[in-house]
Amino acid sequence: MAQVRLINVSKVFPDGNRAVDKINLEVENKEFMVLVGPSGCGKSTTLRMIAGLEEISEGDIYIGDKRVNDIPAKDRDVAMVFQNYALYPHMTVFENMAFGLKLKRYPKTEVIQCVKEAADILGIEHLLNRRPHELSGGERQRVAVGRAIVRKPLVFLFDEPLSNLDAKLRVQMRTEIHRLHQRLQTTIIYVTHDQIEAMTMGDRIALIRDGVLQQIGDPVTIYDHPKNKFVAGFIGSPPMNFLNGRIIKKDGKFYFDGGKMQVKIIEDMYKALFPYIGKEVILGIRAEDIYDKLFVSNAPLENVVRLNCEVVEPMGSEVYLHLNTGKNTIIARVGAHDRPQVNQDIDMVFDMSKAHFFDKDTEEAIV
């Protein structure tokens, strides 16, 4: 079993900074769990505590059925891949990959076999006699992963391994690591600040902010049902649009009144929003849920808002429209054929069945 459990785990530095605050997390056997959040949120510190590279201030960590708080890093049966690759510059690729096995006094024939198997999986057999300075960034990253694979650990720990690669190579390596997980069928805990990596790679995502776990779930659940405004704004590209306004009631119907704009709320949300009638709330709506009325002939007039188009960003297969609501600028993601003129007033349709509402004070999701 390679299950990993964190029970009320905290890290408090000598200066009083609480980098990680009572995190409870259960990573299932063979699961690909992604820890994601902005820089400095405590995700790498959490990973280092699991690895044994950082001392735990409070709580317990279990790998399998074994409590590992007091077990040295070398005895935890985990392998870590670092952001900066951490390869020995004077050693060949073969020697870098074999180093950990030689320290454990594996027989020479077994070392050779393990290294060649890992090199074959990663497609780096032809690089075994080169040194790190002769490799590209992507090749160095594969060597770092290969060094972890040869140890056949219970758990793989990845600490932002793709952040030093260019955009094209990042996409390629994302796919390779995902394929590697499917082939090895082992537990992976992967740290990143890139929400696209989190969404595309993880079986589940654990989102952290200021050392506090905000939400755990599969990518689709977190995208469609964010627990609070922070989660809603962090996951998704472009980020979710947020508008301040009030819930009002007219003729038995609920509306969101944002000053210069007013849209009707669907009846399924009335019960949750009833306590907020007359109160300020935050409306959240994603860019793909705002449409150009020109291409939605049957749109209800109560969901149509006239907005000024300030910027048009062609993205190839789609276009981002930056729209002025009077108080805010929001982004709509429309088809590649939809390119209004800059400073043109256009009618946009809000798909209120996809809308989210957040409490203005707590920023927790209402519905």
C-alpha positions as CSV (number, residue, x, y, z in Angstrom):
1,M,0.0,0.0,0.0
2,A,1.3,3.5,-0.9
3,Q,-1.5,5.5,0.7
4,V,-0.3,8.8,2.1
5,R,-2.2,10.5,5.0
6,L,-1.7,13.9,6.6
7,I,-3.5,14.4,9.8
8,N,-3.6,18.0,11.2
9,V,-0.1,18.7,9.8
10,S,1.3,22.1,10.4
11,K,4.7,23.8,9.9
12,V,5.6,26.8,12.0
13,F,9.0,28.5,11.3
14,P,11.1,30.0,14.2
15,D,9.9,33.5,13.2
16,G,6.3,32.5,13.9
17,N,5.3,32.1,10.3
18,R,2.7,29.4,10.0
19,A,3.5,28.1,6.5
20,V,1.2,25.1,6.7
21,D,-1.9,25.2,9.0
22,K,-3.5,21.9,10.0
23,I,-3.8,20.2,6.7
24,N,-5.8,17.0,6.5
25,L,-5.2,15.1,3.3
26,E,-5.6,11.5,2.2
27,V,-3.9,10.3,-1.0
28,E,-5.2,7.0,-2.2
29,N,-3.0,4.1,-3.4
30,K,-2.0,4.7,-7.1
31,E,-3.6,8.1,-7.1
32,F,-2.2,11.2,-8.9
33,M,-2.8,14.0,-6.4
34,V,-1.9,17.6,-7.3
35,L,-1.2,20.2,-4.7
36,V,-1.8,23.6,-6.3
37,G,-1.8,27.2,-5.2
38,P,0.0,30.5,-5.6
39,S,3.6,31.0,-4.8
40,G,4.3,30.9,-1.1
41,C,1.1,29.1,-0.2
42,G,2.8,26.2,1.6
43,K,2.5,23.4,-1.1
44,S,6.2,22.8,-1.5
45,T,6.7,22.8,2.3
46,T,4.0,20.2,2.6
47,L,5.7,18.0,0.0
48,R,9.0,18.4,1.8
49,M,7.4,17.3,5.1
50,I,6.1,14.2,3.4
51,A,9.6,13.5,2.0
52,G,11.2,14.1,5.4
53,L,13.3,17.1,4.2
54,E,11.3,19.4,6.5
55,E,10.5,18.8,10.1
56,I,6.8,18.7,11.1
57,S,5.7,21.2,13.8
58,E,2.3,19.5,14.5
59,G,0.3,16.5,13.3
60,D,1.2,13.1,11.8
61,I,2.1,11.8,8.4
62,Y,1.5,8.2,7.4
63,I,2.9,6.4,4.3
64,G,1.0,3.1,4.1
65,D,0.3,2.1,7.7
66,K,3.6,3.5,9.0
67,R,3.8,6.8,10.9
68,V,6.9,8.5,9.4
69,N,7.3,11.6,11.5
70,D,10.5,10.4,13.1
71,I,11.7,8.3,10.1
72,P,14.7,9.8,8.2
73,A,14.1,10.8,4.6
74,K,16.3,8.0,3.2
75,D,14.2,5.4,4.9
76,R,10.7,6.6,3.9
77,D,10.7,4.8,0.5
78,V,9.8,7.9,-1.5
79,A,11.6,9.5,-4.5
80,M,11.5,13.2,-5.1
81,V,12.0,15.1,-8.4
82,F,13.1,18.7,-7.9
83,Q,12.4,21.9,-9.8
84,N,16.1,22.4,-10.6
85,Y,16.7,18.7,-11.5
86,A,19.6,18.4,-8.9
87,L,21.8,16.3,-11.2
88,Y,25.5,15.7,-10.4
89,P,27.4,17.7,-13.2
90,H,30.5,15.5,-13.1
91,M,28.5,12.2,-13.6
92,T,27.1,10.7,-16.7
93,V,23.4,10.2,-17.1
94,F,23.9,6.5,-16.3
95,E,25.9,7.4,-13.1
96,N,23.3,10.0,-12.0
97,M,20.5,7.4,-12.4
98,A,22.4,4.6,-10.7
99,F,23.7,6.7,-7.8
100,G,20.9,5.9,-5.3
101,L,21.1,2.2,-6.1
102,K,24.8,2.1,-5.6
103,L,24.5,3.8,-2.2
104,K,22.1,1.0,-1.2
105,R,24.7,-1.5,-2.5
106,Y,22.6,-3.1,-5.2
107,P,24.4,-5.8,-7.3
108,K,26.0,-4.3,-10.4
109,T,23.9,-6.4,-12.8
110,E,20.7,-5.2,-11.1
111,V,21.8,-1.6,-11.2
112,I,22.5,-1.9,-15.0
113,Q,19.1,-3.6,-15.5
114,C,17.1,-1.0,-13.5
115,V,18.8,2.0,-15.2
116,K,18.3,0.5,-18.7
117,E,14.6,-0.3,-17.9
118,A,14.0,3.3,-16.7
119,A,15.9,4.8,-19.7
120,D,13.8,2.7,-22.1
121,I,10.5,4.0,-20.4
122,L,11.7,7.6,-20.8
123,G,13.3,7.2,-24.2
124,I,16.8,8.3,-23.1
125,E,18.8,5.2,-23.8
126,H,21.0,7.1,-26.2
127,L,21.9,9.7,-23.5
128,L,23.3,7.4,-20.9
129,N,27.0,8.3,-21.6
130,R,26.4,12.1,-21.7
131,R,26.8,14.6,-18.9
132,P,24.1,17.0,-17.8
133,H,25.7,20.1,-19.5
134,E,25.3,18.2,-22.8
135,L,21.5,17.8,-22.4
136,S,18.6,20.1,-23.1
137,G,16.2,21.1,-20.3
138,G,13.7,18.4,-21.2
139,E,16.4,15.7,-21.3
140,R,17.7,16.8,-17.9
141,Q,14.1,16.5,-16.6
142,R,13.8,13.0,-18.0
143,V,17.0,12.0,-16.3
144,A,15.8,13.4,-13.0
145,V,12.5,11.4,-13.3
146,G,14.6,8.3,-14.3
147,R,16.7,8.6,-11.2
148,A,13.4,8.4,-9.2
149,I,12.0,5.5,-11.2
150,V,15.0,3.2,-10.7
151,R,14.4,3.2,-7.0
152,K,10.9,1.8,-7.4
153,P,9.6,3.8,-4.4
154,L,6.2,3.6,-2.8
155,V,5.5,7.3,-3.6
156,F,6.8,9.7,-6.2
157,L,7.0,13.4,-5.1
158,F,7.3,16.1,-7.8
159,D,8.1,19.6,-6.8
160,E,7.2,22.0,-9.7
161,P,9.3,19.8,-12.1
162,L,8.2,21.6,-15.3
163,S,8.6,25.3,-14.3
164,N,12.0,25.7,-15.9
165,L,10.9,24.4,-19.3
166,D,9.5,26.4,-22.2
167,A,5.8,26.3,-22.9
168,K,5.9,23.7,-25.7
169,L,8.1,21.4,-23.7
170,R,5.9,21.7,-20.6
171,V,2.9,20.5,-22.6
172,Q,4.9,17.5,-23.9
173,M,6.3,16.6,-20.4
174,R,2.8,16.9,-18.9
175,T,1.7,14.2,-21.2
176,E,4.8,12.0,-20.6
177,I,4.4,12.2,-16.8
178,H,0.7,11.4,-17.0
179,R,1.6,8.4,-19.3
180,L,4.3,7.4,-16.9
181,H,1.8,7.3,-14.0
182,Q,-0.5,5.0,-16.0
183,R,2.4,2.7,-16.8
184,L,3.9,2.5,-13.3
185,Q,0.6,2.5,-11.4
186,T,2.2,4.1,-8.4
187,T,1.2,7.0,-6.0
188,I,2.2,10.5,-7.2
189,I,2.0,13.7,-5.3
190,Y,2.7,16.6,-7.6
191,V,3.2,20.3,-6.6
192,T,2.6,23.1,-9.1
193,H,1.4,26.7,-9.2
194,D,0.1,26.2,-12.7
195,Q,-3.7,25.5,-12.6
196,I,-3.6,24.1,-16.2
197,E,-1.1,21.4,-15.0
198,A,-3.4,20.7,-12.1
199,M,-6.5,20.4,-14.2
200,T,-4.9,18.2,-16.9
201,M,-2.8,15.9,-14.8
202,G,-4.5,15.2,-11.5
203,D,-7.0,12.5,-10.5
204,R,-7.7,15.0,-7.7
205,I,-6.6,18.5,-6.8
206,A,-5.9,19.9,-3.4
207,L,-6.0,23.7,-3.6
208,I,-4.0,25.5,-0.9
209,R,-4.0,29.2,0.1
210,D,-1.8,30.7,2.8
211,G,-1.1,27.3,4.3
212,V,-4.8,26.4,4.5
213,L,-6.4,23.7,2.4
214,Q,-9.3,25.3,0.5
215,Q,-10.9,22.4,-1.4
216,I,-10.1,18.9,-2.5
217,G,-11.8,17.2,-5.5
218,D,-11.5,16.0,-9.0
219,P,-10.8,18.7,-11.6
220,V,-14.3,18.9,-13.0
221,T,-16.0,19.2,-9.6
222,I,-13.6,21.9,-8.5
223,Y,-14.2,23.8,-11.8
224,D,-18.0,23.5,-11.7
225,H,-18.5,23.7,-8.0
226,P,-15.9,25.9,-6.4
227,K,-16.2,26.1,-2.6
228,N,-15.3,29.8,-2.4
229,K,-14.3,32.9,-4.5
230,F,-10.6,32.1,-4.3
231,V,-11.0,28.6,-5.7
232,A,-13.3,29.9,-8.4
233,G,-10.8,32.6,-9.5
234,F,-7.7,30.4,-9.3
235,I,-9.0,27.5,-11.3
236,G,-9.8,28.3,-15.0
237,S,-8.2,30.3,-17.8
238,P,-9.1,33.0,-18.2
239,P,-10.1,33.4,-14.6
240,M,-13.8,33.6,-13.6
241,N,-15.4,37.0,-13.9
242,F,-16.6,38.6,-10.6
243,L,-19.2,41.3,-10.4
244,N,-20.5,43.1,-7.3
245,G,-24.2,43.8,-6.9
246,R,-27.4,43.1,-5.1
247,I,-30.1,40.4,-5.2
248,I,-33.5,42.1,-5.8
249,K,-37.0,40.7,-6.2
250,K,-39.5,42.0,-8.8
251,D,-42.8,40.5,-9.7
252,G,-41.9,37.3,-7.9
253,K,-38.6,36.9,-9.8
254,F,-35.1,37.3,-8.5
255,Y,-32.5,39.5,-10.3
256,F,-28.9,40.4,-9.9
257,D,-28.6,44.2,-10.0
258,G,-25.1,45.3,-10.8
259,G,-25.9,49.0,-11.4
260,K,-25.7,49.4,-15.1
261,M,-26.6,45.8,-15.7
262,Q,-29.4,43.6,-14.5
263,V,-29.9,39.8,-15.2
264,K,-32.6,37.4,-14.1
265,I,-31.6,34.5,-11.8
266,I,-32.9,31.0,-12.5
267,E,-35.5,29.6,-10.2
268,D,-33.4,26.7,-8.9
269,M,-31.2,29.3,-7.1
270,Y,-34.1,31.2,-5.4
271,K,-34.1,29.1,-2.2
272,A,-30.3,29.6,-1.6
273,L,-30.4,33.3,-2.4
274,F,-33.7,34.2,-0.5
275,P,-31.7,35.3,2.6
276,Y,-29.7,37.7,0.4
277,I,-32.6,39.7,-1.0
278,G,-31.6,43.4,-0.8
279,K,-28.0,42.5,0.2
280,E,-24.8,42.7,-1.7
281,V,-23.3,39.6,-3.2
282,I,-20.7,38.6,-5.8
283,L,-21.8,37.2,-9.1
284,G,-19.2,34.8,-10.7
285,I,-19.5,33.8,-14.3
286,R,-16.9,32.1,-16.5
287,A,-15.8,33.6,-19.9
288,E,-17.3,30.7,-21.9
289,D,-20.7,31.3,-20.3
290,I,-21.1,34.8,-21.8
291,Y,-22.3,34.8,-25.4
292,D,-22.6,37.3,-28.2
293,K,-26.4,37.7,-28.8
294,L,-25.8,37.9,-32.5
295,F,-25.1,34.1,-32.4
296,V,-27.8,33.2,-29.8
297,S,-31.1,34.0,-31.5
298,N,-33.4,32.6,-28.8
299,A,-31.7,34.3,-25.8
300,P,-34.2,35.6,-23.1
301,L,-34.1,39.4,-23.0
302,E,-33.8,39.4,-19.2
303,N,-30.3,37.8,-19.6
304,V,-29.1,40.3,-22.3
305,V,-26.7,43.1,-21.3
306,R,-25.3,45.8,-23.5
307,L,-21.6,46.2,-22.9
308,N,-18.7,48.1,-24.5
309,C,-16.0,46.1,-26.1
310,E,-12.6,47.6,-25.1
311,V,-10.2,44.9,-26.3
312,V,-10.4,42.1,-28.8
313,E,-7.8,39.3,-28.4
314,P,-7.8,36.7,-31.2
315,M,-6.4,33.4,-29.8
316,G,-6.6,31.3,-33.0
317,S,-9.5,28.9,-32.3
318,E,-11.3,31.4,-30.1
319,V,-11.5,35.1,-29.3
320,Y,-11.3,36.9,-25.9
321,L,-13.5,40.0,-25.6
322,H,-12.7,42.4,-22.8
323,L,-16.0,44.1,-21.9
324,N,-16.7,47.2,-19.8
325,T,-19.7,46.8,-17.4
326,G,-19.4,50.3,-16.0
327,K,-17.7,49.2,-12.7
328,N,-15.6,46.3,-14.0
329,T,-14.0,44.8,-17.0
330,I,-15.0,41.2,-17.7
331,I,-13.8,38.7,-20.3
332,A,-16.0,36.7,-22.7
333,R,-14.6,33.7,-24.6
334,V,-16.3,33.5,-28.0
335,G,-15.8,31.7,-31.4
336,A,-13.0,32.6,-33.7
337,H,-15.5,34.1,-36.2
338,D,-16.8,36.6,-33.6
339,R,-14.7,39.8,-33.8
340,P,-16.6,43.0,-33.0
341,Q,-14.9,46.4,-33.4
342,V,-13.0,48.0,-30.5
343,N,-15.3,50.5,-28.6
344,Q,-18.4,48.9,-30.1
345,D,-21.4,48.4,-27.9
346,I,-22.6,44.8,-28.2
347,D,-25.4,42.8,-26.6
348,M,-24.0,39.9,-24.5
349,V,-26.0,37.0,-23.1
350,F,-25.3,35.8,-19.6
351,D,-26.0,32.0,-19.2
352,M,-27.4,32.3,-15.6
353,S,-27.7,28.5,-15.3
354,K,-23.9,28.5,-15.1
355,A,-23.7,31.5,-12.7
356,H,-22.1,31.3,-9.2
357,F,-22.9,33.5,-6.2
358,F,-20.6,34.3,-3.3
359,D,-21.1,35.9,0.1
360,K,-19.5,39.4,-0.1
361,D,-18.1,39.1,3.5
362,T,-17.0,35.5,3.8
363,E,-16.4,34.9,0.0
364,E,-17.9,31.4,0.5
365,A,-20.1,30.0,-2.3
366,I,-23.8,30.5,-1.8
367,V,-24.9,28.6,-4.9
